[in-house]
Amino acid sequence: MKILISSSQTIAAVQEAFQEAYPYLKLVFFTKPHRAFKGSPAKYLVQDREQKLGDIIKPLKEGALYLEPEMPTWQVERLFEEEFGLHVQVFRKSGNTWLETSVTDDLSLEQQNAKGKASEHIHFEFIDPIDYREQE
């Protein structure tokens, strides 16, 4: 897949392009970098999805980013940083929540997306533990 990066493009536009190819994954932008297999602190989260990429990094190198399904997650995150100076984390859908993929950064985009899709069909049922005090 090809993602175009330009100063006038919004975070939402990049996220939507990514999610078209990987509907069970999403890109989340941060103002500071993170180390491989580590999470990003929430205080660096860019919350405004309408923010332009050129407002996050000045000057922003413009161009295209090519992502292949077999690329490990850590490599995708590194490409955004090395090529454009953008700090992103890939998140994976897990049931009704989104998980930061830092622990599974060695999995490919395709594998992460498959795990997210598989989580849709898992229904967690709460079962009360047995209270042994009630037994004789």
N, C-alpha and C positions, 0 to 999 in steps of 0.2 A: 504494500500500500504506500501511497505517496501523500504526505501532509505538507501543505504549503505554509511557510512561516514568513510573515511580513509584519511591519510595524503597525499597520492599521488593522490587522486581524485581532479579533477578541479571543480571550481564553475559551469562551463558549464555542466558537467556531472550530477551534482545534479539538476540543473535547468531543464535539459532535462528529467530526470527521473520523476520529479514532473509534468512537463507539459504533459507527456504521459498520466497521470491519470487525469489531470485537464488542458485541452488545452486552457481554457480562463483565466487561472491564471498563474502567474509566481512568482518565488522567487527572491528577490533582496537582495544582501549581503551588509552589512555595517561593518565598523570597530568599531563602538560604539553602545551600547544598546539604546533602546528607551523604553518609558513607554507604558503601555497598552492604547489603543485608542489614541495614539499620533503618529505622523509621525517621520521619521528619517531625519535629516538635510542632504541635498545633498552633503555637504562637506565630509561626512563619507562614501559615496558610494564607493564600490569596483567596479571599471570599467573594470578591466581585467578579462574577463570570463575564461581565461586559467590559472589563478592563482590557485595554489594548496591550498587545505584547510589547509594543514600543515604549509603553509607560513603565513596564517592569524592568527592562534592560535597555540602557542607552549607551551607545548606539546598538541597535539590534541588527545582527547580520541576517539578511533575508535570503531565502532559498527554499529548497525542498528537502524533506527528510524521508528516506525510504525505509520502511519497516517490513520485515519478512515474518511470516507466521512462526518460523522456527527460531527466531531470535530470543535469547533469554531475556527475561524482564530487566535484569540489571543492565544489560547492554542497551536496551531501549532508553532507560533513564539516563545512562551515560551519554548516549548520542545527543539527546536534547541539550545536555549540559555542555558537552565539548563543541558541538556544532553551532549552538545558538545562545549559550549562556543561560538557558532556561532550566529551572530546577523543578522536576516533576517526580511524582510517585505514581506507580500504577496500583490501582485498587481493584479488588475482585469482589463480585457479588457473592454473598453467602446467605442464602435464604432471603431475609428482608433487610440485611445490613451489608455494608461495604467494608471489606477488610484490606488493610494495607498489606501488600504482598512481600514485605521485606524478608520474611522468613523463607518464602518460596521464590526468591529472586532468580534462582537457577532454572526454574521452569520457563518454557517458551511461552510466547503470547498465546499460541494455539492451545497449549496445555492449560494455561491459566483460564482461558475462556471456557474450555471444556469443563473444568472444575466448577466454574461459576454456573454453567448451565445445569450440571448435575445437581447442584445444591438447591435448585428450584423444586425438585421432586422429593426432597427430604422434609418430612414433617416431624418436628420434635414434640413428643407428648410427655407432659410432666406426670410422673408417677410418684405418689407419696411414698416415702420410705416407711418401712414397717416400724411401728413404735413398740418396742419390746416391753415397755412398762405396762402395756395393757394385757400382756399375756400372763397366764398363771404359771 
